[in-house]
Amino acid sequence: MKTKNFIDFLATGAGPAPKFNAALKLFAALLAGLAASLGIGCVVHGITPSALSASARWVRVAYALSMLAVGWVMVQQLARPLLNAKGARWPLMLMVLVMAGFGVAAWMASPPGQADVLFWGESWMVSPFLIVLYSLPGLAAALWALRTLAPTRLRFAGFAAGIFAGAQGVLGYVLIGPDDAYLFVAMWYTLGVLLTGIIGMLLGSKVLRW
């Protein structure tokens, strides 16, 4: 019997895992990931302070919190057998499109010579990869939590864990990131979260296997 068929057989009639148990473990993973990401951000911020004011970070924080909320829903659903989180993809895509829409509007209204700055900023080459690095503790915690539960869609569950962790990474990176343009956030921050999701998907097929 193939592994997938065996997993489907085991999951048939099993029913969902207790919601409280799943939520508690995922909440612990959330706290661990946030503590690591924000801790790294605070340490680096203390060494190399960002010139941005607190008010300049609100857009990125709101964007990260929105993605975190969607990631939370996805991992909650995928932590239990026979459930999926396909519906959560649409809010995720909508958030990216809204941010990109604001970015394009700001880009079109910008003075000549300023438009490129809104897209490339000062840190486009490093922002996505730093977000991934900030996200790795949260990804490890989320995969650990999922492994103790009963996901059956392993790649999708790993991807959801990556989105969940990637949003946590953004919250930490915001403390030091020098660029806050809508278009920059829509492109490079989203790329960092997506890369974390891909890493989670690749790991999920192995780490989450029963």
C-alpha angles and dihedrals in degrees: 000000000000118000093243092051090048091051091049089049092051092046094050109108092355094115126206123314114252107288094220092054092050094045092049094052093045091047089053089051090050093052092048093049094046092046091052096044096044091042092055090045093051093048094049091042089055091052098043109018117210117238092220120106121233090254090057090062100055095092093053093044091050091048092050093047091051091052090045090055092052091046090052091054091047096051092043091056097040093049089076130063123262094011126111137191101213091127091061091065092074097058088046092053091043092055091052092048093049092050090046090048092055088047095052091048091052090045093053091048095047122108118258111281093022099078096081091054090060091058104033100028117172100296111035092125094057108024098083093047094046089051088053090051091049088050099052097087090050091047091052091049093047093049090049090052093048091047090059090052129054115268115166100182094066102177094045091046090051091049090050090050088053093052089046091051094039091059089052089051091054091054090056095042092051088073092068106018109117097202126074105162114135093235093048091051093046092052111031102026090047090049090055091052091045092051089052088050091052091050089050091049092051092047094041095066089059107026095046096044112124 
